[in-house]
Amino acid sequence: MDHAQVLSFLETVKVGRSCAIAGLTISVVDILHTLPEEVEFYWTGVWSTPRILYFLVRYSSLVEHIWQTIGLAYLCGHSALDNLLFLATEAILIYRIHAVYNSQILLIFIISIFILGGTATLAINFIAIRALPPIDQNVPGVYYCIVHGNDEIVKKYLWADWLPITLFESLLMILATVALVQYRKLRHTRSTLMTTLLRDSILYYTVDASSQSTRLLNCSQQNVQAVGAILPPLLSAAGVRLLSRLRRQDEKLRNGSLPTIHLSSMSFRGTYREEVIMARENY
């Protein structure tokens, strides 16, 4: 490598490490911000699917950014953690939609689409990773092992990776919007558990769609570490609030500060500190 190539490479490494530290900082700050609620609602009580999903969404981003800070190569492990975060959050959204519609046929349809879309996303991600084989990069006085591949191939896969996620979330957003409109025709108050359930699902879709659009726009740039560092903690923060905000509303309902309503397939079981279980009674 000549002098200019060495400087360019070191600048890329510097930016990548700075972005990884920034993403790690965002994850840690948000975890500390939500820690009191996490201790109250999720550290005690019986284990349930929503509780498992909470911890997956909450800490997968943290583990990924610790990994990125230690070693910058974006290999299969990083891709697996990224997809784990997405799939766990989508599972939370499925629970919420099923709690509203209480339709086994609709649930089977949504889960089928979820499995197909998740499989497609995983396949696309790992194909893209295979296009980035690790190589030894010799810099005077320093040894690095970095990823290297065809930028055009990677950009093509990144575009394809976005489509299954967006199509599935668009389906859930449409279902949530239809339910919210129908519910608002029946009730004029906005301070209900149902409103929180549907509104937050729509808000999550908006946040995720905006984040994915930003990532795609940055794919045309040479260095996209900033978006890659910020997107996982942002989605992690949005995902955990899908559960925690609903849990807070449930506490208000228990204390009598919210109107009592019936959610067709949602039940809150256990004592004050036990887990919220978003499922049908026989789950």
DRENFI-920838 format. One line per field, with one value per residue (C-alpha): residue in one letter; x, y, z. Coordinates in Angstrom, 3 decimals. Layout:
<rs>
residu <- c(A / ...);
X <- c(X / ...);
Y <- c(Y / ...);
Z <- c(Z / ...);
</rs>
This chain:
<rs>
residu <- c(M / D / H / A / Q / V / L / S / F / L / E / T / V / K / V / G / R / S / C / A / I / A / G / L / T / I / S / V / V / D / I / L / H / T / L / P / E / E / V / E / F / Y / W / T / G / V / W / S / T / P / R / I / L / Y / F / L / V / R / Y / S / S / L / V / E / H / I / W / Q / T / I / G / L / A / Y / L / C / G / H / S / A / L / D / N / L / L / F / L / A / T / E / A / I / L / I / Y / R / I / H / A / V / Y / N / S / Q / I / L / L / I / F / I / I / S / I / F / I / L / G / G / T / A / T / L / A / I / N / F / I / A / I / R / A / L / P / P / I / D / Q / N / V / P / G / V / Y / Y / C / I / V / H / G / N / D / E / I / V / K / K / Y / L / W / A / D / W / L / P / I / T / L / F / E / S / L / L / M / I / L / A / T / V / A / L / V / Q / Y / R / K / L / R / H / T / R / S / T / L / M / T / T / L / L / R / D / S / I / L / Y / Y / T / V / D / A / S / S / Q / S / T / R / L / L / N / C / S / Q / Q / N / V / Q / A / V / G / A / I / L / P / P / L / L / S / A / A / G / V / R / L / L / S / R / L / R / R / Q / D / E / K / L / R / N / G / S / L / P / T / I / H / L / S / S / M / S / F / R / G / T / Y / R / E / E / V / I / M / A / R / E / N / Y);
X <- c(0.000 / 1.268 / 1.100 / -2.287 / -3.860 / -2.542 / -4.035 / -7.371 / -7.492 / -6.630 / -9.278 / -11.870 / -10.832 / -10.984 / -14.479 / -15.675 / -14.354 / -15.850 / -19.254 / -19.121 / -18.371 / -21.192 / -23.653 / -22.473 / -22.938 / -26.493 / -27.342 / -25.908 / -27.618 / -31.005 / -30.618 / -29.833 / -32.804 / -35.247 / -33.558 / -36.017 / -39.002 / -37.070 / -36.288 / -39.905 / -41.633 / -39.169 / -36.672 / -39.278 / -42.229 / -42.722 / -40.913 / -43.125 / -42.680 / -43.020 / -40.460 / -37.969 / -38.606 / -38.000 / -34.519 / -33.640 / -34.626 / -33.076 / -29.609 / -28.884 / -27.898 / -25.603 / -23.824 / -23.422 / -21.846 / -19.478 / -18.449 / -18.009 / -15.936 / -13.597 / -13.376 / -14.716 / -15.178 / -18.883 / -19.141 / -21.915 / -22.157 / -23.003 / -25.549 / -27.138 / -27.503 / -28.994 / -31.546 / -32.285 / -33.208 / -35.489 / -37.193 / -37.792 / -39.367 / -41.565 / -42.708 / -43.781 / -45.800 / -47.464 / -48.517 / -50.039 / -51.997 / -53.264 / -54.407 / -56.622 / -58.113 / -58.256 / -58.364 / -56.550 / -56.745 / -55.219 / -52.562 / -51.564 / -51.422 / -49.254 / -46.893 / -46.560 / -45.622 / -43.283 / -41.484 / -41.171 / -39.971 / -37.587 / -36.104 / -35.631 / -33.977 / -31.595 / -30.677 / -30.011 / -27.905 / -25.700 / -25.276 / -24.078 / -21.701 / -20.201 / -19.438 / -17.206 / -14.431 / -11.927 / -8.463 / -5.185 / -4.427 / -0.801 / -0.188 / 3.354 / 3.695 / 0.082 / -1.771 / -5.484 / -7.921 / -10.719 / -13.599 / -13.350 / -15.749 / -17.586 / -19.392 / -21.980 / -22.910 / -23.238 / -25.436 / -27.699 / -28.156 / -28.805 / -31.651 / -33.082 / -32.707 / -34.924 / -37.883 / -39.099 / -38.927 / -40.780 / -43.505 / -44.209 / -44.243 / -46.483 / -49.008 / -48.979 / -49.240 / -52.304 / -53.969 / -53.192 / -54.453 / -57.729 / -58.302 / -57.487 / -59.901 / -62.678 / -62.019 / -61.994 / -65.432 / -66.731 / -64.868 / -63.984 / -61.423 / -57.771 / -56.483 / -57.137 / -55.029 / -56.313 / -55.282 / -51.782 / -51.556 / -52.425 / -50.826 / -47.417 / -47.460 / -48.012 / -45.341 / -42.830 / -43.501 / -42.893 / -39.599 / -38.401 / -39.412 / -37.614 / -34.504 / -34.432 / -34.902 / -31.973 / -29.845 / -30.682 / -29.834 / -26.455 / -25.703 / -24.495 / -21.808 / -18.399 / -18.596 / -21.918 / -20.764 / -22.718 / -26.104 / -25.084 / -24.112 / -27.199 / -29.941 / -29.788 / -29.928 / -32.700 / -34.810 / -33.959 / -35.217 / -38.413 / -38.945 / -38.690 / -41.122 / -43.696 / -43.818 / -42.967 / -45.494 / -48.212 / -47.124 / -47.384 / -50.872 / -51.814 / -50.679 / -52.854 / -55.767 / -55.154 / -55.083 / -58.351 / -56.946 / -57.900 / -61.336 / -61.854 / -62.085 / -61.977 / -59.165 / -60.379 / -57.374 / -55.204 / -55.003 / -52.751 / -51.967 / -50.269 / -49.478 / -48.461 / -44.879 / -45.469 / -45.054 / -47.552 / -48.578 / -49.972 / -51.669 / -54.903 / -55.967 / -54.900 / -51.394);
Y <- c(0.000 / 3.452 / 6.388 / 7.662 / 4.208 / 3.780 / 7.118 / 6.310 / 2.891 / 4.237 / 6.943 / 4.288 / 2.263 / 5.386 / 6.279 / 2.704 / 2.476 / 5.867 / 4.835 / 1.540 / 3.399 / 5.868 / 3.013 / 1.326 / 4.587 / 5.003 / 1.439 / 1.852 / 5.217 / 3.875 / 0.757 / 2.929 / 5.159 / 2.245 / 0.216 / 1.178 / -0.067 / -3.140 / -4.042 / -3.509 / -5.289 / -7.832 / -8.962 / -10.835 / -13.050 / -16.064 / -16.394 / -15.843 / -15.219 / -11.407 / -11.389 / -13.360 / -11.059 / -8.025 / -9.178 / -10.197 / -6.791 / -4.955 / -6.540 / -7.899 / -4.405 / -3.972 / -7.266 / -6.383 / -2.995 / -4.448 / -6.926 / -4.153 / -2.087 / -5.008 / -6.163 / -4.198 / -7.061 / -7.434 / -11.200 / -13.749 / -13.074 / -9.408 / -10.292 / -12.867 / -10.291 / -7.744 / -10.251 / -11.431 / -7.858 / -7.467 / -10.839 / -10.456 / -7.042 / -8.394 / -11.152 / -8.473 / -6.765 / -10.082 / -10.538 / -7.083 / -7.541 / -10.955 / -9.432 / -7.042 / -9.329 / -12.665 / -14.591 / -17.898 / -17.761 / -14.282 / -15.373 / -18.356 / -16.120 / -13.513 / -16.135 / -17.749 / -14.416 / -13.774 / -17.095 / -16.558 / -12.975 / -13.855 / -16.724 / -14.472 / -11.772 / -14.250 / -15.776 / -12.378 / -11.255 / -14.314 / -14.188 / -10.601 / -11.668 / -14.315 / -11.507 / -9.947 / -12.477 / -11.464 / -10.566 / -9.624 / -5.935 / -4.995 / -1.478 / -0.514 / -1.393 / -2.584 / -5.798 / -5.829 / -8.451 / -6.689 / -7.573 / -6.959 / -7.483 / -6.118 / -2.922 / -3.269 / -6.772 / -5.634 / -2.657 / -4.919 / -7.299 / -4.435 / -3.228 / -6.749 / -7.229 / -4.216 / -5.477 / -8.517 / -6.540 / -3.555 / -5.611 / -7.557 / -4.475 / -2.694 / -5.521 / -5.183 / -1.398 / -1.642 / -4.067 / -1.793 / 1.307 / -0.355 / -1.545 / 1.886 / 3.670 / 1.214 / 1.468 / 5.271 / 5.247 / 3.346 / 5.237 / 8.912 / 8.667 / 8.234 / 7.134 / 3.431 / 0.316 / -0.394 / 3.046 / 2.601 / -0.864 / 0.278 / 3.721 / 2.446 / -0.257 / 2.411 / 4.678 / 1.820 / 1.243 / 4.956 / 4.929 / 1.736 / 2.821 / 6.150 / 4.399 / 1.877 / 4.640 / 6.532 / 3.406 / 2.844 / 6.425 / 5.998 / 2.803 / 4.973 / 6.463 / 4.924 / 4.836 / 3.755 / 2.887 / 5.752 / 4.408 / 0.858 / 1.966 / 4.048 / 1.902 / -1.148 / 0.844 / 3.013 / -0.011 / -1.640 / 1.432 / 1.480 / -2.261 / -2.348 / 0.546 / -1.502 / -3.628 / -1.164 / 1.498 / -1.134 / -2.362 / 1.154 / 1.520 / -1.767 / -0.426 / 2.653 / 0.377 / -1.619 / 1.591 / 2.792 / 5.778 / 4.326 / 3.252 / -0.492 / -2.101 / -5.615 / -6.543 / -9.507 / -11.771 / -9.893 / -10.783 / -9.503 / -12.297 / -12.459 / -10.016 / -6.386 / -7.231 / -10.242 / -10.352 / -9.061 / -12.000 / -10.927 / -14.097 / -15.914 / -17.618 / -21.055 / -19.955);
Z <- c(0.000 / -0.856 / 1.559 / 0.298 / 0.552 / 4.087 / 5.178 / 3.532 / 5.166 / 8.618 / 8.265 / 7.430 / 10.480 / 12.671 / 11.467 / 11.892 / 15.448 / 16.356 / 14.985 / 16.889 / 20.135 / 19.385 / 18.857 / 22.058 / 23.964 / 22.651 / 23.685 / 27.195 / 27.778 / 26.689 / 28.847 / 31.873 / 31.046 / 31.013 / 33.765 / 36.574 / 34.542 / 33.455 / 37.062 / 38.095 / 35.245 / 33.819 / 36.457 / 38.485 / 37.681 / 35.478 / 32.162 / 29.135 / 25.429 / 25.726 / 28.531 / 26.422 / 23.460 / 25.668 / 26.682 / 23.113 / 21.753 / 24.694 / 24.738 / 21.246 / 20.089 / 23.105 / 22.420 / 18.745 / 19.483 / 22.066 / 19.375 / 16.818 / 19.232 / 19.875 / 16.241 / 13.286 / 10.802 / 10.025 / 9.792 / 10.271 / 14.008 / 13.474 / 10.819 / 13.132 / 15.937 / 13.532 / 12.307 / 15.847 / 16.776 / 13.764 / 14.102 / 17.846 / 17.300 / 14.525 / 16.882 / 19.390 / 16.663 / 15.780 / 19.404 / 19.428 / 16.204 / 17.312 / 20.611 / 18.628 / 15.970 / 17.839 / 14.569 / 14.282 / 10.490 / 10.439 / 12.941 / 10.803 / 7.726 / 9.498 / 10.930 / 7.488 / 5.935 / 8.868 / 8.357 / 4.604 / 4.988 / 7.814 / 5.834 / 2.803 / 4.922 / 6.557 / 3.201 / 1.629 / 4.593 / 4.604 / 0.823 / 1.237 / 4.015 / 1.737 / -0.719 / 1.968 / 2.636 / 5.351 / 4.042 / 5.707 / 5.281 / 5.850 / 7.108 / 8.141 / 11.816 / 12.179 / 11.295 / 10.428 / 9.266 / 7.392 / 5.097 / 1.401 / -1.465 / -4.453 / -3.406 / -6.173 / -5.039 / -1.431 / -2.381 / -4.426 / -1.505 / 0.917 / -1.289 / -1.489 / 2.280 / 2.913 / 0.887 / 2.937 / 6.191 / 4.775 / 3.107 / 6.288 / 8.506 / 5.988 / 6.336 / 10.137 / 9.896 / 7.641 / 10.054 / 13.019 / 11.197 / 10.191 / 13.758 / 15.209 / 12.848 / 13.652 / 17.371 / 17.359 / 15.747 / 18.766 / 21.499 / 21.685 / 24.495 / 23.569 / 26.973 / 26.602 / 26.402 / 22.897 / 21.640 / 23.061 / 21.545 / 18.031 / 18.076 / 19.192 / 16.511 / 13.857 / 15.380 / 15.363 / 11.674 / 11.005 / 12.910 / 11.255 / 7.737 / 8.203 / 9.516 / 6.689 / 4.107 / 5.603 / 5.470 / 1.815 / 0.920 / 2.596 / 0.702 / -2.163 / 0.085 / 0.601 / 4.381 / 5.892 / 9.418 / 10.988 / 9.876 / 10.734 / 14.239 / 15.022 / 13.454 / 15.825 / 19.111 / 17.666 / 16.759 / 20.087 / 21.942 / 19.877 / 20.291 / 24.087 / 24.321 / 22.446 / 25.593 / 28.362 / 27.330 / 27.203 / 30.624 / 32.068 / 30.619 / 32.242 / 35.617 / 35.106 / 34.262 / 37.430 / 39.462 / 37.934 / 36.023 / 32.624 / 31.386 / 31.554 / 28.118 / 26.759 / 24.418 / 22.455 / 23.056 / 25.507 / 29.178 / 31.937 / 34.343 / 37.703 / 40.470 / 40.214 / 39.307 / 37.127 / 33.382 / 30.853 / 28.710 / 25.372 / 24.278 / 24.403 / 27.609 / 26.398 / 25.357);
</rs>
